[in-house]
Amino acid sequence: MRITEIFYSIQGESSFAGLPCTFVRLTWCNLRCSWCDSEYTFTGGTEMNVDEVIEKVRGYGCKLVEVTGGEPLVQKRQCCALVTRLCDEGYTVLIETGGGLDTSVLDPRAIKILDVKCPGSGESERNVWANLERLNPRDEIKFVIKDRADFDFALDVIERFELNARAPHVLFSPVWGAVEFKDLAEWVLQSGAHARMQLQLHKYIWGPDVKGV
């Protein structure tokens, strides 16, 4: 499989934010979001097999692992094999996916962090809505918010798919530099949405442009 980087850092997002985590970042993506902060994953990378990746992950001694990208499911067969091996070895596995590819292929033991694309991304027409039907209470659904229109879109999705009633963790994440954090906080409070507002913790620690942290 094609790997952009493997590194050990503080988890910056999701309900696992603040915890030490090993990240396996796969190369390539099928989407081109307007606010993407990982364009360096679109090309390049290094060929590694599953055994090599597992050995690298073991070296960090951390039982929380996130498989991310790019879009990891572009390399569906290899990604699924890696996720299953990690689960077999007792890791807590997070897989962050952009929501534009079928997630039913993933090992059910993994925790999906599904990024539903809002209109501000320029990719909202690419959402695979069936993925939302497959969310379970351990999974998380993320809306990256660029403006009020994105926020209203997210509220509509939450209502249509009854996400609060089904109890996946709902996350609102502001686009860095595009929306005031206090504005998003006010929208969340006013909406009454049962959701977690999250900031990208790693960007506050190391800065918005640093890779591999």
N, C-alpha and C positions, 0 to 999 in steps of 0.2 A: 504494500500500500504506500501511497505517497504522503509523507509526514512533513509538515512545515516546522514544527518544534515540539519538544517535550520538556516541560519545566515544572518546578515546584514553587508554589507561591501561596499567597492568601487568596481564598475565594472572594471575589469582589461583588458577586451578585447572588440572587436567589435567596431562599430561606437558609442556605448554608453559608451566607456571607460572613466573613471573618475567620472561617476555619482554614487551617492548612490543607492544601489540596494539590495533587499532581495533575497537570493538564497535558492532554495529548491532543495537539492541534493538527487536524488533517488538512491537506491541500485541496484546493478547488472549491468552487461554489457555483450553483445554478442560478443565483439571484445577484442583482446589482443594486442594493439599497442605496438611496441617495445619501444616507448618513453613515454608511459603512465605515467602521474603524479598524478593519482587518483586511484591507485590500491586498496586503502583501501575501495573503494566503491563496490568491487566485492562480498563481503560477509558481513554478520552482518546486521546492521541497526535496526530500531525500527518500529513496525507496527503502522500506524496512518491512520485514515480515512480522507476523504476529508475535513469534517467539522473541524477536529482537525488541519489540516495543514492550512486551511484558517484562523482560529482563531490565530494561531501563526504568520502568515504573517501580519494580521491586527495589531498585537501588535507593529510592527516596524514602522508603519505609513508611509511607503514608497510606492509610486504608481508604481515603476518599479520593476518587479519580473522576475527572471530567473529560469526556471525549467531545471535542468541539471542532470548529473550523474557522473560516470557510463553512462549508456544509458537509458534515461527515457522511451523510447518507448518499452523497454523490458516488462514493466508493462503497456501495451498499454491501456487497458480499464480504469484503475485508473488514468493514466497520462492524458489521453484525458479529463476525467471528471474534473480533477483538473484545467487544462488549461481553459476549458470552463467556470468553476465557476469564476476563476480569471478575465477572460474577461468580464463576466457578471457584476462583481463588479467594473468595470472601471479601472482595472490595465492595464498598458502596459506590455505585457507578452512576454518575450523572451524564446524560447525553443532551447537549444543546443543539437543537435543530431549528432551522428557519421556517418550518411548517409548509414548505412547498413540495415535499416529497412524502411518500407513504411511510408512516411510522409503524405500521402493523408488523413489519419485518423484525423489529427489535425484540430482544429478550425481555420478557415482562418483568424480570427482576430489576432491570435498570430503571432509573428515575428520569423520565423525559422532562426537559425544560423546553417547551414548545413556544417559539416566538411567532405569534400571529402578526402578520405584516399589516400595519395601518396605512392609510392613503399617503401619508407624508413620506413613506419609504419609496413610493413609486412602484411597489411590487404587490399591492393588496389583491390584485386579480390572480395572483399565483397561489394564494392560500388553498390548501387541500382541507376542506371543511370536515371531511370524514375523520381527520385526525382528532378533532375536538370530541367526537363521539367516543373515542377510545381512551380518553384521559381517565385516570383513576385517582383516588384520594392522595396517592403518594406523588403524583406528577405535579408539575408547575406550568403555568401558562403566562407568558410575558408579552406585554404590549409596550413597544418602544414609542414614546409619545413626542411628537415634534411640535404640535400646536393643539388648540382646542378642538379642531375638527378630528384629529386623531383620537383625542380623549373621548369624544362623543361616539366615534366609531367603536371604540373599545367597550363602552357601556352597552351599546347595542348588541355586540357579540356576546357579552356576558349574559344579557337578558335572553337572547335567542337560544343560546345553548345551555341555559340554566346552570351556569358554571358555579355560582355560589351555592346552589342547592346540592350540587354533586361533589363539592369540596376539594377540587384541585386548588393548590395555592395560586392566587391571581396576583401578578406583579405588574406594577406600573413603573417604567423606567424612562426618565427624561432623556431626550437626545442631547448629548453634551454640547453646550454652547448655543442651543437653539431655543430652549424654553427655560424660563425662570423656575428654579426649584420651588420657590414659595408659591408661584402660580399653580403648579401641579399639585402641591400640597393642599391648596385651597379647593381645587376642583375635586380632589378625593374626599375631602371633608364635607363639601356641599352635596356631593352625589350620594353619600351614604353607602358607597360600594364597599363590600367586604374584601379589601385588597390591601396589599402591602406596597407602599411607595418605596422604591429602592434607588440608591445612588450607586455609581460604580466605584466602590471603595478603592480598588487598585489604582484608579486614576488620581485619587487624592493622595495616595501614598507615594507613587512613583511618577506621576504626571501622565497626561493624556496620550503621549506619543511614544512611550517606551514599550518595546516588544519583550515578550518572554518573561513577564512578571504578572 
